[in-house]
Every structure is written in C-alpha cells, then in structure tokens.
C-alpha cells in the first residue's frame, strides 16, 4: 500500500479517502493533549466556555513529550495509550476534532462517534518517541502550562508517520488483525 501525504488540519474529502491500514505522512499543525488536558477541555465545553484553540477540523496527538535536551525543541514525543482518553473523546469529536493519533485500540463508543462525526484515528509506533520527535519542527505551549508534559502544545510537523487504525466506515485495524490471526491459526 502506498504512503499518502496529508496535511493537518485534515479536510473532509481527505477524511473520506482514508481507509484502515493506509500509511500516512502528516504535515501541518497538530495539538498534544493527554488525560488531564482532555478533562479540562471537556469541562470547558460543558460550561460553554471557549476552548483554548478551535477544535474544528483539528488533530490531537496523545503525547506528553519529555523535556527537550539542549539544542532541541522537544524531547521524546511518543504516543500514549489512547483508551485513557476514550471517556472524553466522543464529546471532543462532537465539537469538531477530526483526527487523533495514539497507540492501541479504541472503545466501541469512540468508534461509533468517529463514524457519526466523520473522524479518523491514527496509530503511531510506540517506543519510537525520539524518532517521531524528529518530525516536529516547531513547538508552542498554548494552554494548561501547569500540567507540565500534559500541557496542550501546538506542534508543526513534517512527514509524521502514522497508520489509519479506524476510519469513518467503521473499519478497525486491530479487529482485522485479530480476525486474520484466527483464520491463520485454523
């Protein structure tokens, strides 16, 4: 399968073209957010407060980068386990988030919300945070600085590698892998 280069924020037409298993190289703007930031974002939405950045069409990367070494703009920036954000994800998708990057599978509620709100989920390689950090060209903390590594950061990325794990058609790369394994074992 050919690698597709995409730009974030990701347009609706591109979202429709992305299918499970497709390798992508993401360039453009993505935002970091983990558990604590997700909680604050959803609380702000529930209170009808303006979030710290426009959620419409954006990509969230589930990472809490390590401190930058001298001469670097960011430390290791590998993906964290996505299921920890599942409790908050449907609300954020309803508010306009269109793509997420993390590792591991997603809950049924999140997969249904992705179909409903036309969003995709990408997986990045866990354990490769130092390599992934090389794709990050600019970093700016934009909200919740008190959360340290979990603060929301705006990242400008170039050719950030990921794979479509869940698409808007209800397909799931993890479930496909399990089914293939069961067939091969028979």
Secondary structure as UniProt FT lines:
FT   STRAND          4..8
FT   HELIX           12..17
FT   TURN            20..21
FT   STRAND          23..32
FT   HELIX           35..46
FT   TURN            47..48
FT   TURN            56..57
FT   STRAND          59..61
FT   TURN            70..71
FT   HELIX           82..85
FT   HELIX           86..94
FT   TURN            95..96
FT   STRAND          99..103
FT   HELIX           108..117
FT   STRAND          120..123
FT   TURN            126..127
FT   HELIX           129..133
FT   TURN            134..135
FT   STRAND          136..143
FT   HELIX           145..150
FT   STRAND          152..166
FT   TURN            168..169
FT   HELIX           173..185
//
